[in-house]
Amino acid sequence: MPACFDHLAPVAGGVAEEDVFGLADHLALVPDPRQRRGVRHRLGSVLLIAAAAVCAGARSFAAIGEWAADAPQQVLARLAARRDPGGGRYMPPGESTVRRVLQRVDAEAVDAAICAWLQERLARMPAATDGSAEAIAVDGKTLRGTRCGDNARGVHLFSALTHRHGTVLAQAPVAAKTSEVFWFAPLLDRIDLTGMVVTADALHTVAGSADYLVAERNADYVFVVKRNRHHLHARLTTLPWTDTPGHVTLDTGHGRRERRTIRVLPAPEDVTFPHAAQVFLLERHVTYTATGNTHHETVLGITSLTADRAGPDRIADLARGHWCIENRLHWVRDVTYGEDASHIRTGNAPRVMAGLRNLAISQLRLTGHPNIAAGLRHNARDHTRPLQLLGL
């Protein structure tokens, strides 16, 4: 196991300034897969240059090489670029070097280094003003551009993202012929979950995941219940929802009016799902203002949160907040970075590039950029801005 996992220890209660590793320190722990003979550019420098370029919007190896080639000398110096012994100038790696390094480097170690730094950054952020527990959404995404040849499924990555800050805390690959459910605990083992709430879709509504969160990790869950849990789903549909008062929220925007109603009941005694405290029914009614068309959706769910810790409004926020991982991470990586259209598919490069995108998106959000595309354009106009973003 790479040494950098020692620095991915759970972070809780804040981190002192002097105890925080910089990003360069974390990336320096990533083992170099190359033989020493003939190496011109240090691995840490190549990774820092790639990270800075991705923070400026680079989508490909060529774009990373071009960003580095245009970088001023003082920027290359801060990125620990190789210095020419003859002329004393800093020489950035070219596109071919970046490509070979990202294809061969240990992607697990790179993810560990990036997420360790982001966890430390997050630990220094102020707590929620209402005192509510932090929530983490987990979900997977397939990099569609990696589907080719024998790899019909493509690279599938499983991530954990905070609801409030939109920060990626962990990422893991889902191996072929396995399910995200198998990787649920290994992914979350890398995060201090004490007092947190984990939200997940219906795939993860399994007894083992619930017991892992509550009994082993001192956390809570909010899970969706669908027909894949047919006995539980059938039992919840028989509850007296029509006689239960609903908590209603109204939203208008993006060309639609949305009415959400949540009804919450104590978990029935005959529901044997581990640590179940409350069950809920969430109804969503959408009216599209341009056409007048409507859409209605009903979702059942279950949570370990007791009524004294989470009322209907809190459960509704958690259920809705789960989709931040689609809207604030997967959608951004695909649309803003063109991830699904990317032809990067060799070796470890797809996962490494996804990790660098996670780094850029997370740090832009932590530094107050609500619009990632605008943040990338801002960084692209000045080579020093990505360095400031990454604390270099």
N, C-alpha and C positions, 0 to 999 in steps of 0.2 A: 504494500500500500504506500503511495507516495508520501513523502515527509510533509507535504503541505496539508494533509488531512489533520495533522496535529494542531494546526492553526484554524481548523474549521470547528473547533469546540463550541458547544452551545454558548451563546452570549446572552446574558440576562442582567438586568439592573443597571445598564449603562456601562461604558468603557472609558477609563481614564485616557486623556490625550496621549500621555507618554507610553501607554500600553498598545496603541493602535499601530499596526503595521501599515505601511503605505502599499499601494498597489504594486509598485516595483518590488518591494520586499516579498510579497506573496508570490508574484510571478517568478522571482528568482529561485523559489523552491521547486519549480517544475523541472523534472529531470530532462536533460538534453539527450534525444535519441541518436544523435549523430556521433560518429567517431571523431576524436579530437583532431586527428590529422586533416588538414585542409579546411578547417572551420574558420571562416573570416568574421562572421557576425555572431555575437553572443545571442543565445536563445532568448534571454530576458529582453534584450533590445528589440529583437524581431517581434516578440509578442507585444511589447509596448507600442511599437510603431504601428502594428496592425490594429491595436485597440484604439489608438488616437485617430487613425484613418477612418475606422468604422464609426467613431464618434463624430466625424465630419461627413458621414454619409456614404463612405466607400462600400460598395456591394460585392466587389470581386477582387481577386488577386491583382489584376492589372490596375484597378483603381487604387489599391493600397500602395503598389509600387509607384504610381504616378504621384500620389500625395506625398510620399517620402522623397521622391526626386525633386519636388518643388519646395520642400521644406527648407527654411533658412538654417544657417549653420547653428545659431543659438538654440533652435528647436531640436535639431539633431543631437546637439550636445546634451540637452536635458533628457533625451530619449536613449542616452548611452550608446549612440551609434559608433560604429568602428571609425577610428581615426587613421588616416593615411600617414604612415611613418615618414614618407618623403615630403609631401607638401603640408602636412599638418591639418588638412581639411577633413571634416567628418563625411564619411561615405555611407549612404543608406543602402540597405539591401534592395536588390531588384525584384521584379515580379517573380522570376523563377525561384529565387531563394525563399521568398515568402510562401510560394506555393508548396515547395518541397517541405519546408518546416511545418506548416500547418497541416499537411497531410500525414506527417509522421509523428508529431508531438503527441504525448499522452493526453488525450482529451479529458479523461477523468481528472487528471491533475490540474489542467487548466480551469475546468469548471470549479474544482475545489478552491483554487486560488481566488478566482473571481468572486465566488459566493462568500468566501470567508471575509473578503474585504467589504462586500456589500452588507453582510451581517454586522460587521463592526460599525459601518457608517449608520446603519439603521438603529443600532443600539444607542447612538448619541442623539437621535431625534426625540423631540418632546413627546410625551405620552398623550393619548387622546384626552381632550378637554373634558369629556363627559365621563371619563374613568372606565369606559367600556374596554373589554378585552380585545386584543389584536386578533384579527381574523386572517387566515391563510387559505387561499383557493388552490386546489391541485387539479391538474388536467393535462392531457397529452396533445401533441400535434405532430403530424407526419409532414416531413419535408418532401413535398410532392416531386420536386425536381430530381430527387435521388432515386426515384423509381426507374430502374433500367435493368435489362438483362435478367440475371437470376434473382436480383433483389427487387422482386415485384412489389413488395410492401414499401420499400424505401426506409429511410432512417426515421424512427419514431422517438420523440423526446418527451419526457414526462417532467413537468415543472411545478414548482410551488411558488406562488406569488402573494404578497401581502395585499389585502383589500385597500387599506388606507393610503399607502404610499406607492403602490404599483411596483414593488421591488422584488426581483427574483432572488429567492433565498437558496434554492437548490435546483439542480437539473440532472436527470439521469436518462440513459437510453433504455428503451424497452426492446429487449432482444427479440429476434424473430421467433415465432411460434410460442411466445409468452404473452401474458396480459398485463395491463397496467396494475391490476389488483396485486399481482405478485411483487411489484416494485413499490407499492404504497409505503410499506414500513421502511425499506431501505432508503427511499427518498427522504422521508421525514426524520429518519435517524440523524440526519445531518443538521437538524434545527432544534433549538431549545423551544419546546412546545408548551412549557409550563404556563398554565393559565390562559392559553390561546384557544381559539375556536377554528377548527378545520372544516371547510366546506368542500363538498365533492358531488359529482353527478351520480346518477343511479347505478352506474357500473360498480362503484365502491361501497354501495349499501350492503355490506356483508358483515357478519358477526365478528369475524377476525379483525377487521379494520376498526370497528367500534370498540372492541375490547382493548386493542392495542393503544388507541388514543386515550381512553379514560383510565384503564387500569395500569398501563405501563408508562404513559407519558404525561399523566396529570393534565390532560387537555379535554376539550369537548368537541362534539361534532354536530353538524347540520347536514343531513343527507336527504336526497330526493328518493322517493319510493315509486318505482314503476313496476311493470308486469314481470320483469325479470325476478323480482321477489314476490311471486304470485300469491303466496299465503298471506304475507304481510300486506300487500296491496289490496287483496280482497277484504281483509279485516278492516282496513282503514276506510274503505269505501262504504262500509255499513254503519259508520258512526253518524250521529245526528248532526250533521254539518248545517242543515237548514235551520236548526233551532239554536245554533251557536252565533252569538254576536260577531260581526266582522269589523276589522280595522281597515279603513279605506284610505288610500292615497291617490291623488290625481296629479298627472304630469302632462304638460303640453310642450311640444317642441319637435323639431325634425319632421314637420309635416304630419304629425299625428297627435291624437289625444289618447292618453292611457289611464285606465282606471284599474287599480290593483286592490283586491280585497283578500285579507288573510283571516282565517278562523283557526283558533288554537284550542286544543283540548288536552287534559292530562292523558298520558299514555294509559290505555286500558290494561288491567291486570293480566289479561290473557295474552298480551303482546310480549313475547319472550325475547325480543331483540335486545342485545346487551345494553344496559345502562340507559334505556329509553325513559325519558322523563315527560316529554310532551310530543304531541303529533300535530300536524297542521295541514290545512288545505289552502292553497294559494290560487286565486282566480285572477286572470289578466284579460282585460277587455280593451282592445285597441280599435280606434276609429281613425281612418286615414282621411285627413281634411280635404285633400284634392279630389278624391273619388267618392268619398262617403262609404267605402268598403270597410268591413269590420272583421276582426279576428278575435277569437276567444280561445283561451287556453286554461286548463286546470291542472295543477300539480299537487301531489301529495308529498309529505315529508315527515321526518322524524328527527328529534334532537335529544341530546343528553342534558341540555340546559334546563334547569328547573324554572318554575314560574317566577320565583323571587329574583332570579338572575337575568331573565329574558322574557319580556312581555311580547305581545303580538308585533309591536312596532320594531323591536330589536330583531326578532326572528325574520320579519319581512325584509329588513335591511340586509341581514346576512344572506338570505336566499337570493336576493337581487344582486348583492355584492359579489356573489360567486362568479358572475359572468364577466367580472373585470379581467379575468385571465384570458378570456376570448377577446374582449374589446380593447384592453390596454396592453396586451402582450402579443398574442397570436395574430390578431388583425394587423397590428403595427408592423410586426416582423414581415408579414406577407405583403401588405400594401405599401408601406413606406420603404421597406428594404427589398421588396420583390423576392422574398425568400423562396416561395414555391416555384418561381420562374428561374431560379438560379441553377446553373449547370455545374456548380461545385458539388461533386458527388464521390470523389476519390478519397480513400483512406479515412482519416479522422477529421478531415477538413470540414465536412458539413456540420458536425457537432461543435467544433471549435468556433466556426463562424457564428453559429447560433448563440454560443456563449458570449462572444464579443458583442453581438447585437443585444443580448440581455443586459450586458454591462452598460452599454450606451443608453438604452431605454431607461434602465433603473436609475442611473446616475443623473440623467436629465430630469427625471421626475423628482428625485431627492433635492435637486438644486432649483426647483421652481419652474420648470418648463412643462406646462400642461400639454402643449402641442409638440409632439416629437419631430414631425417634419420641419416645423419652424425652427426648433432647436438645432437640428442638423444643418439647416441652411445658415443659421447664425454661426455655428462652428466652422463651416466650410469657408467663410469669408476671412478667416484669420487663423493661421497655423498655431498660434499660441492658445487659442480658446479650448481646443480639446485637451491640451495639457492642464489648463486650469480646471477643467471639468474633472479630470482624473487625479488631481492633486499632485501633479508632477512638477 
